[in-house]
Amino acid sequence: MLGSLIIDFVNAVSRLSQFFERIGLPAGKMQREDVCFVMVQARHLIEYRTTAFYATWIVHTALNRSEVCFEALRDVTKLIAANMNPTSANLNVQISQVIGLPRLRGEMIALFKAHGLPTVLFDYYENWKAFSMFLIWHIEGQPVGFPAKPSGTALAILKEMEAHAFRVESLAVHEVEGKYQLLLGVGGQKQITISREDIVKEVADD
């Protein structure tokens, strides 16, 4: 098992290095499918929670077995409960920080630097904006939630969320009239919609 993980790690670093060499050529350009490639390779280097969340999300059409995703739903629930205080900061900004695009950017920079890989995709405004929009295109319509019959960690987190009057049981990104929207399934009955476009803009400008 350890040997396999080491091989995956070495191969991921090599593949990413070749990728950055390719896009660094005069005719090199990042394509939409390249974002999926980068995130899949990053899974083998993972040291950070938010990177794990998006790297797992991007390769599943529906995600209901991931501990890191259960934790994200729990944290969004806590955030919305705390935000009911009228003095709380903007909800859009706070949710974007919890589920990660600002944090993802920082983690990817730290992760790639730690392994001697270029950070050009994340350092510069236009590159990061393109990367984050391509990422959202890939995860659009792929819901994150709890399993129908939760057990183990999923059940424990659901019980933890009972401390609040509601719980966020699922989240998904959908395109509505040309804009990406984040839909939160609350208590399995209601939905809260938050503009994803605003979150992406804040992330790109960060």
GUVO-392645 format. One record per residue: x, y, z of N, C-alpha, C in turn; residue number from 1. Coordinates in nm, 3 decimals. Example, Ala and Ser with C-alpha at 12.3 -4.5 7.8 and 13.67 -1.06 7.14 Angstrom:
2
ATOM,nxx,nyy,nzz,caxx,cayy,cazz,cxx,cyy,czz,guvo
ATOM,1.319,-0.569,0.780,1.230,-0.450,0.780,1.320,-0.330,0.780,1
ATOM,1.285,-0.225,0.708,1.367,-0.106,0.714,1.290,0.003,0.787,2
//
This chain:
206
ATOM,nxx,nyy,nzz,caxx,cayy,cazz,cxx,cyy,czz,guvo
ATOM,0.084,-0.121,0.000,0.000,0.000,0.000,0.087,0.126,0.000,1
ATOM,0.186,0.130,0.089,0.274,0.247,0.097,0.350,0.265,-0.032,2
ATOM,0.397,0.152,-0.089,0.470,0.160,-0.214,0.385,0.219,-0.326,3
ATOM,0.259,0.178,-0.330,0.166,0.229,-0.432,0.144,0.379,-0.416,4
ATOM,0.130,0.424,-0.290,0.110,0.567,-0.264,0.231,0.649,-0.307,5
ATOM,0.352,0.595,-0.282,0.475,0.665,-0.321,0.484,0.676,-0.473,6
ATOM,0.448,0.568,-0.544,0.451,0.569,-0.690,0.351,0.672,-0.743,7
ATOM,0.230,0.673,-0.685,0.128,0.770,-0.727,0.178,0.913,-0.706,8
ATOM,0.244,0.936,-0.593,0.295,1.069,-0.561,0.400,1.111,-0.663,9
ATOM,0.497,1.024,-0.690,0.605,1.056,-0.784,0.547,1.080,-0.924,10
ATOM,0.454,0.994,-0.965,0.392,1.010,-1.097,0.314,1.141,-1.108,11
ATOM,0.246,1.178,-1.000,0.168,1.302,-1.001,0.259,1.423,-1.017,12
ATOM,0.369,1.426,-0.944,0.464,1.538,-0.955,0.520,1.545,-1.097,13
ATOM,0.554,1.428,-1.153,0.608,1.423,-1.289,0.506,1.473,-1.391,14
ATOM,0.382,1.426,-1.379,0.278,1.465,-1.474,0.248,1.614,-1.465,15
ATOM,0.243,1.666,-1.344,0.218,1.809,-1.327,0.334,1.893,-1.383,16
ATOM,0.456,1.846,-1.362,0.572,1.917,-1.417,0.564,1.924,-1.569,17
ATOM,0.528,1.811,-1.632,0.515,1.809,-1.778,0.401,1.899,-1.825,18
ATOM,0.293,1.903,-1.747,0.180,1.989,-1.781,0.223,2.136,-1.782,19
ATOM,0.296,2.179,-1.678,0.338,2.319,-1.671,0.441,2.352,-1.779,20
ATOM,0.521,2.255,-1.818,0.613,2.277,-1.930,0.533,2.301,-2.058,21
ATOM,0.426,2.223,-2.076,0.345,2.236,-2.198,0.276,2.371,-2.205,22
ATOM,0.211,2.414,-2.097,0.137,2.540,-2.104,0.232,2.661,-2.100,23
ATOM,0.361,2.634,-2.064,0.459,2.741,-2.062,0.519,2.770,-2.198,24
ATOM,0.488,2.684,-2.297,0.538,2.706,-2.433,0.468,2.826,-2.496,25
ATOM,0.528,2.885,-2.598,0.467,3.003,-2.662,0.322,2.981,-2.704,26
ATOM,0.292,2.860,-2.752,0.155,2.831,-2.796,0.074,2.764,-2.686,27
ATOM,0.131,2.754,-2.566,0.063,2.686,-2.457,-0.056,2.764,-2.404,28
ATOM,-0.163,2.693,-2.370,-0.283,2.756,-2.317,-0.359,2.656,-2.232,29
ATOM,-0.409,2.700,-2.118,-0.488,2.612,-2.033,-0.626,2.590,-2.094,30
ATOM,-0.668,2.464,-2.101,-0.799,2.428,-2.150,-0.888,2.390,-2.031,31
ATOM,-1.019,2.386,-2.056,-1.113,2.355,-1.949,-1.086,2.218,-1.888,32
ATOM,-1.053,2.118,-1.971,-1.029,1.983,-1.920,-0.901,1.975,-1.838,33
ATOM,-0.811,2.073,-1.855,-0.686,2.073,-1.778,-0.712,2.089,-1.628,34
ATOM,-0.819,2.159,-1.592,-0.849,2.179,-1.450,-0.878,2.046,-1.382,35
ATOM,-0.954,1.960,-1.449,-0.982,1.827,-1.394,-0.853,1.749,-1.377,36
ATOM,-0.764,1.758,-1.476,-0.635,1.690,-1.469,-0.554,1.737,-1.349,37
ATOM,-0.545,1.869,-1.331,-0.467,1.925,-1.221,-0.522,1.879,-1.087,38
ATOM,-0.655,1.883,-1.070,-0.715,1.843,-0.943,-0.698,1.694,-0.916,39
ATOM,-0.711,1.612,-1.021,-0.691,1.466,-1.004,-0.548,1.437,-0.959,40
ATOM,-0.450,1.504,-1.022,-0.311,1.482,-0.982,-0.286,1.536,-0.841,41
ATOM,-0.352,1.647,-0.807,-0.335,1.705,-0.673,-0.385,1.611,-0.563,42
ATOM,-0.479,1.522,-0.597,-0.528,1.426,-0.497,-0.414,1.341,-0.441,43
ATOM,-0.312,1.316,-0.524,-0.200,1.232,-0.480,-0.100,1.310,-0.395,44
ATOM,-0.115,1.443,-0.390,-0.024,1.526,-0.312,-0.092,1.583,-0.188,45
ATOM,-0.218,1.546,-0.166,-0.304,1.618,-0.072,-0.247,1.623,0.069,46
ATOM,-0.243,1.744,0.120,-0.207,1.768,0.260,-0.309,1.864,0.322,47
ATOM,-0.406,1.908,0.243,-0.498,2.012,0.289,-0.642,1.970,0.267,48
ATOM,-0.727,2.010,0.361,-0.867,1.967,0.360,-0.947,2.021,0.242,49
ATOM,-0.935,2.150,0.213,-1.016,2.208,0.106,-0.976,2.154,-0.030,50
ATOM,-0.847,2.133,-0.050,-0.801,2.070,-0.174,-0.860,1.931,-0.186,51
ATOM,-0.864,1.856,-0.076,-0.924,1.722,-0.077,-1.071,1.729,-0.114,52
ATOM,-1.141,1.830,-0.062,-1.284,1.846,-0.090,-1.308,1.864,-0.240,53
ATOM,-1.239,1.958,-0.302,-1.262,1.985,-0.443,-1.204,1.875,-0.533,54
ATOM,-1.092,1.818,-0.494,-1.032,1.711,-0.574,-1.121,1.588,-0.575,55
ATOM,-1.193,1.565,-0.466,-1.288,1.454,-0.460,-1.416,1.488,-0.535,56
ATOM,-1.464,1.610,-0.517,-1.589,1.653,-0.579,-1.581,1.648,-0.732,57
ATOM,-1.468,1.690,-0.787,-1.458,1.705,-0.933,-1.464,1.571,-1.007,58
ATOM,-1.437,1.460,-0.939,-1.436,1.330,-1.007,-1.557,1.244,-0.974,59
ATOM,-1.658,1.301,-0.907,-1.780,1.225,-0.874,-1.904,1.299,-0.925,60
ATOM,-1.994,1.226,-0.990,-2.118,1.287,-1.036,-2.212,1.314,-0.919,61
ATOM,-2.197,1.241,-0.812,-2.271,1.265,-0.687,-2.181,1.217,-0.574,62
ATOM,-2.174,1.294,-0.467,-2.078,1.266,-0.361,-2.150,1.255,-0.228,63
ATOM,-2.156,1.133,-0.173,-2.224,1.114,-0.045,-2.152,1.013,0.045,64
ATOM,-2.021,0.997,0.022,-1.945,0.903,0.105,-1.813,0.961,0.154,65
ATOM,-1.798,1.091,0.141,-1.670,1.153,0.174,-1.676,1.227,0.307,66
ATOM,-1.587,1.192,0.398,-1.583,1.255,0.529,-1.557,1.405,0.518,67
ATOM,-1.468,1.445,0.430,-1.436,1.587,0.417,-1.557,1.666,0.368,68
ATOM,-1.644,1.603,0.288,-1.766,1.668,0.240,-1.871,1.677,0.351,69
ATOM,-1.882,1.573,0.433,-1.973,1.579,0.548,-1.933,1.696,0.639,70
ATOM,-1.803,1.711,0.659,-1.754,1.819,0.746,-1.785,1.956,0.686,71
ATOM,-1.777,1.968,0.553,-1.809,2.095,0.488,-1.956,2.130,0.509,72
ATOM,-2.046,2.032,0.496,-2.189,2.055,0.519,-2.214,2.096,0.664,73
ATOM,-2.143,2.033,0.756,-2.155,2.070,0.898,-2.110,2.214,0.920,74
ATOM,-1.999,2.252,0.859,-1.944,2.386,0.881,-2.033,2.493,0.819,75
ATOM,-2.095,2.463,0.704,-2.187,2.558,0.643,-2.311,2.574,0.731,76
ATOM,-2.357,2.464,0.790,-2.470,2.470,0.883,-2.438,2.562,1.000,77
ATOM,-2.322,2.543,1.060,-2.280,2.627,1.173,-2.272,2.773,1.132,78
ATOM,-2.221,2.797,1.011,-2.204,2.933,0.963,-2.338,3.004,0.947,79
ATOM,-2.433,2.936,0.884,-2.564,2.998,0.863,-2.633,3.024,0.997,80
ATOM,-2.619,2.930,1.090,-2.678,2.949,1.222,-2.618,3.071,1.291,81
ATOM,-2.487,3.088,1.282,-2.420,3.202,1.344,-2.454,3.331,1.272,82
ATOM,-2.478,3.322,1.141,-2.503,3.441,1.060,-2.643,3.499,1.082,83
ATOM,-2.725,3.428,1.157,-2.859,3.480,1.186,-2.848,3.605,1.275,84
ATOM,-2.732,3.624,1.336,-2.706,3.747,1.410,-2.693,3.860,1.309,85
ATOM,-2.772,3.968,1.320,-2.767,4.074,1.220,-2.633,4.146,1.211,86
ATOM,-2.546,4.128,1.310,-2.415,4.194,1.305,-2.310,4.108,1.234,87
ATOM,-2.348,3.988,1.190,-2.253,3.899,1.125,-2.209,3.955,0.990,88
ATOM,-2.092,3.911,0.944,-2.041,3.956,0.815,-2.123,3.896,0.701,89
ATOM,-2.096,3.941,0.579,-2.170,3.897,0.462,-2.169,3.744,0.447,90
ATOM,-2.288,3.685,0.430,-2.300,3.540,0.424,-2.229,3.480,0.303,91
ATOM,-2.242,3.547,0.187,-2.174,3.498,0.066,-2.025,3.480,0.090,92
ATOM,-1.963,3.583,0.147,-1.818,3.581,0.169,-1.782,3.469,0.265,93
ATOM,-1.860,3.455,0.373,-1.829,3.353,0.473,-1.843,3.213,0.416,94
ATOM,-1.949,3.187,0.339,-1.967,3.054,0.282,-1.856,3.024,0.181,95
ATOM,-1.816,3.124,0.104,-1.708,3.101,0.008,-1.579,3.062,0.081,96
ATOM,-1.560,3.113,0.202,-1.441,3.078,0.279,-1.452,2.937,0.337,97
ATOM,-1.572,2.897,0.378,-1.590,2.764,0.437,-1.572,2.655,0.333,98
ATOM,-1.642,2.667,0.220,-1.634,2.559,0.122,-1.523,2.581,0.022,99
ATOM,-1.455,2.693,0.033,-1.321,2.690,-0.007,-1.255,2.761,-0.117,100
ATOM,-1.318,2.835,-0.208,-1.237,2.886,-0.318,-1.124,2.978,-0.272,101
ATOM,-1.146,3.072,-0.180,-1.029,3.149,-0.134,-0.926,3.061,-0.065,102
ATOM,-0.976,2.969,0.017,-0.885,2.878,0.088,-0.819,2.782,-0.010,103
ATOM,-0.896,2.735,-0.110,-0.839,2.645,-0.210,-0.721,2.710,-0.280,104
ATOM,-0.735,2.836,-0.316,-0.627,2.906,-0.384,-0.500,2.908,-0.299,105
ATOM,-0.514,2.942,-0.173,-0.398,2.945,-0.084,-0.337,2.807,-0.064,106
ATOM,-0.423,2.706,-0.051,-0.373,2.570,-0.033,-0.300,2.519,-0.155,107
ATOM,-0.354,2.547,-0.274,-0.289,2.499,-0.396,-0.152,2.565,-0.414,108
ATOM,-0.142,2.694,-0.380,-0.013,2.762,-0.388,0.087,2.696,-0.292,109
ATOM,0.044,2.674,-0.167,0.132,2.612,-0.068,0.169,2.469,-0.108,110
ATOM,0.070,2.394,-0.157,0.091,2.254,-0.195,0.190,2.243,-0.311,111
ATOM,0.172,2.324,-0.413,0.259,2.316,-0.529,0.399,2.366,-0.497,112
ATOM,0.409,2.471,-0.416,0.541,2.519,-0.376,0.616,2.412,-0.297,113
ATOM,0.544,2.341,-0.210,0.607,2.238,-0.126,0.667,2.126,-0.209,114
ATOM,0.613,2.106,-0.330,0.662,1.997,-0.415,0.737,2.047,-0.537,115
ATOM,0.781,2.175,-0.530,0.864,2.229,-0.637,0.793,2.247,-0.769,116
ATOM,0.660,2.267,-0.764,0.582,2.284,-0.886,0.547,2.431,-0.907,117
ATOM,0.532,2.476,-1.031,0.495,2.616,-1.057,0.359,2.650,-0.997,118
ATOM,0.341,2.774,-0.959,0.213,2.820,-0.902,0.148,2.926,-0.990,119
ATOM,0.188,2.930,-1.116,0.141,3.033,-1.207,-0.010,3.032,-1.226,120
ATOM,-0.073,2.914,-1.213,-0.218,2.907,-1.231,-0.293,2.977,-1.119,121
ATOM,-0.227,2.992,-1.004,-0.296,3.043,-0.886,-0.245,3.181,-0.844,122
ATOM,-0.127,3.218,-0.885,-0.066,3.344,-0.843,-0.131,3.466,-0.910,123
ATOM,-0.165,3.452,-1.038,-0.206,3.567,-1.117,-0.357,3.573,-1.136,124
ATOM,-0.411,3.693,-1.130,-0.555,3.715,-1.132,-0.625,3.644,-1.248,125
ATOM,-0.581,3.667,-1.371,-0.650,3.611,-1.487,-0.642,3.459,-1.488,126
ATOM,-0.527,3.404,-1.450,-0.512,3.258,-1.447,-0.603,3.196,-1.342,127
ATOM,-0.605,3.255,-1.223,-0.690,3.201,-1.116,-0.837,3.214,-1.151,128
ATOM,-0.876,3.325,-1.211,-1.016,3.344,-1.249,-1.059,3.237,-1.348,129
ATOM,-0.974,3.209,-1.448,-1.005,3.106,-1.548,-1.010,2.969,-1.482,130
ATOM,-0.912,2.941,-1.397,-0.906,2.810,-1.330,-1.031,2.787,-1.246,131
ATOM,-1.070,2.887,-1.165,-1.184,2.871,-1.075,-1.314,2.857,-1.154,132
ATOM,-1.329,2.928,-1.266,-1.450,2.915,-1.346,-1.456,2.779,-1.415,133
ATOM,-1.342,2.729,-1.462,-1.339,2.595,-1.522,-1.372,2.490,-1.416,134
ATOM,-1.320,2.509,-1.296,-1.347,2.416,-1.186,-1.496,2.409,-1.157,135
ATOM,-1.560,2.525,-1.149,-1.704,2.529,-1.121,-1.782,2.465,-1.236,136
ATOM,-1.736,2.483,-1.359,-1.801,2.417,-1.473,-1.800,2.266,-1.455,137
ATOM,-1.690,2.211,-1.405,-1.678,2.067,-1.387,-1.770,2.014,-1.277,138
ATOM,-1.786,2.090,-1.167,-1.865,2.038,-1.054,-2.012,2.077,-1.065,139
ATOM,-2.048,2.157,-1.164,-2.187,2.198,-1.181,-2.276,2.075,-1.198,140
ATOM,-2.385,2.071,-1.119,-2.480,1.960,-1.128,-2.437,1.833,-1.058,141
ATOM,-2.326,1.838,-0.983,-2.278,1.719,-0.910,-2.299,1.742,-0.760,142
ATOM,-2.410,1.693,-0.703,-2.446,1.726,-0.565,-2.355,1.660,-0.461,143
ATOM,-2.339,1.731,-0.351,-2.269,1.680,-0.233,-2.373,1.663,-0.123,144
ATOM,-2.373,1.549,-0.056,-2.472,1.528,0.048,-2.439,1.410,0.137,145
ATOM,-2.536,1.370,0.217,-2.522,1.255,0.305,-2.585,1.132,0.239,146
ATOM,-2.541,1.011,0.273,-2.603,0.891,0.217,-2.746,0.873,0.268,147
ATOM,-2.825,0.796,0.195,-2.965,0.773,0.234,-2.975,0.706,0.371,148
ATOM,-2.881,0.618,0.399,-2.877,0.550,0.529,-2.743,0.580,0.596,149
ATOM,-2.730,0.696,0.659,-2.601,0.736,0.716,-2.557,0.645,0.831,150
ATOM,-2.428,0.625,0.838,-2.368,0.548,0.948,-2.228,0.601,0.972,151
ATOM,-2.164,0.556,1.076,-2.027,0.597,1.103,-2.012,0.748,1.114,152
ATOM,-1.914,0.803,1.040,-1.885,0.946,1.046,-2.003,1.030,1.001,153
ATOM,-2.071,0.987,0.895,-2.187,1.062,0.844,-2.294,1.076,0.951,154
ATOM,-2.324,0.967,1.021,-2.426,0.970,1.126,-2.382,1.057,1.243,155
ATOM,-2.254,1.047,1.279,-2.202,1.127,1.391,-2.211,1.276,1.361,156
ATOM,-2.179,1.315,1.237,-2.184,1.457,1.200,-2.329,1.505,1.196,157
ATOM,-2.420,1.423,1.144,-2.562,1.459,1.144,-2.613,1.483,1.286,158
ATOM,-2.572,1.397,1.378,-2.613,1.413,1.518,-2.555,1.542,1.577,159
ATOM,-2.431,1.572,1.539,-2.367,1.696,1.585,-2.446,1.818,1.535,160
ATOM,-2.499,1.808,1.416,-2.573,1.919,1.356,-2.710,1.939,1.419,161
ATOM,-2.755,1.843,1.501,-2.884,1.856,1.568,-2.885,1.967,1.671,162
ATOM,-2.768,2.021,1.703,-2.760,2.133,1.797,-2.824,2.258,1.739,163
ATOM,-2.843,2.261,1.607,-2.903,2.376,1.539,-3.048,2.346,1.503,164
ATOM,-3.124,2.450,1.475,-3.266,2.434,1.443,-3.286,2.374,1.303,165
ATOM,-3.180,2.367,1.224,-3.186,2.313,1.088,-3.050,2.254,1.056,166
ATOM,-3.039,2.190,0.943,-2.908,2.141,0.898,-2.902,2.144,0.746,167
ATOM,-2.785,2.177,0.696,-2.762,2.174,0.551,-2.727,2.031,0.514,168
ATOM,-2.817,1.965,0.442,-2.799,1.824,0.410,-2.736,1.800,0.273,169
ATOM,-2.736,1.904,0.189,-2.676,1.888,0.057,-2.641,2.024,-0.001,170
ATOM,-2.552,2.022,-0.097,-2.521,2.144,-0.173,-2.486,2.104,-0.315,171
ATOM,-2.517,2.194,-0.406,-2.488,2.170,-0.547,-2.478,2.303,-0.619,172
ATOM,-2.399,2.305,-0.724,-2.387,2.424,-0.809,-2.469,2.401,-0.935,173
ATOM,-2.552,2.499,-0.971,-2.632,2.490,-1.093,-2.622,2.622,-1.170,174
ATOM,-2.632,2.612,-1.300,-2.634,2.732,-1.384,-2.777,2.777,-1.403,175
ATOM,-2.806,2.899,-1.365,-2.940,2.956,-1.378,-2.929,3.087,-1.455,176
ATOM,-2.988,3.091,-1.574,-2.986,3.210,-1.658,-2.844,3.264,-1.678,177
ATOM,-2.754,3.172,-1.707,-2.617,3.210,-1.737,-2.529,3.241,-1.619,178
ATOM,-2.584,3.225,-1.495,-2.505,3.250,-1.375,-2.503,3.125,-1.288,179
ATOM,-2.388,3.098,-1.226,-2.377,2.983,-1.137,-2.438,3.017,-1.001,180
ATOM,-2.524,2.928,-0.953,-2.588,2.944,-0.824,-2.554,2.824,-0.735,181
ATOM,-2.533,2.850,-0.608,-2.509,2.744,-0.510,-2.641,2.716,-0.439,182
ATOM,-2.693,2.594,-0.454,-2.817,2.555,-0.391,-2.787,2.470,-0.268,183
ATOM,-2.840,2.513,-0.155,-2.822,2.439,-0.031,-2.954,2.372,0.006,184
ATOM,-2.952,2.240,0.024,-3.069,2.167,0.069,-3.073,2.169,0.221,185
ATOM,-3.169,2.241,0.280,-3.175,2.260,0.425,-3.284,2.173,0.485,186
ATOM,-3.248,2.085,0.574,-3.345,2.000,0.640,-3.416,1.904,0.547,187
ATOM,-3.363,1.889,0.424,-3.425,1.799,0.328,-3.555,1.852,0.270,188
ATOM,-3.594,1.976,0.307,-3.723,2.028,0.263,-3.712,2.163,0.194,189
ATOM,-3.634,2.253,0.252,-3.623,2.388,0.197,-3.492,2.403,0.121,190
ATOM,-3.482,2.508,0.042,-3.358,2.538,-0.029,-3.321,2.685,-0.010,191
ATOM,-3.192,2.709,0.004,-3.140,2.846,0.007,-3.050,2.859,-0.115,192
ATOM,-3.068,2.965,-0.191,-2.987,2.987,-0.310,-2.893,3.104,-0.288,193
ATOM,-2.765,3.083,-0.319,-2.664,3.187,-0.302,-2.593,3.205,-0.435,194
ATOM,-2.572,3.328,-0.476,-2.510,3.356,-0.604,-2.364,3.310,-0.605,195
ATOM,-2.336,3.212,-0.689,-2.200,3.163,-0.702,-2.113,3.263,-0.777,196
ATOM,-2.176,3.338,-0.866,-2.100,3.437,-0.944,-2.033,3.538,-0.851,197
ATOM,-2.107,3.582,-0.749,-2.049,3.676,-0.653,-1.931,3.614,-0.581,198
ATOM,-1.943,3.489,-0.543,-1.835,3.420,-0.472,-1.712,3.410,-0.561,199
ATOM,-1.731,3.374,-0.687,-1.617,3.361,-0.778,-1.548,3.496,-0.796,200
ATOM,-1.625,3.603,-0.809,-1.566,3.735,-0.827,-1.481,3.771,-0.706,201
ATOM,-1.535,3.744,-0.584,-1.461,3.777,-0.464,-1.332,3.696,-0.457,202
ATOM,-1.340,3.571,-0.498,-1.222,3.485,-0.496,-1.117,3.535,-0.593,203
ATOM,-1.160,3.567,-0.714,-1.065,3.611,-0.816,-0.997,3.741,-0.776,204
ATOM,-1.070,3.827,-0.706,-1.014,3.955,-0.667,-0.928,3.946,-0.543,205
ATOM,-0.933,3.831,-0.473,-0.862,3.816,-0.345,-0.711,3.819,-0.368,206
//
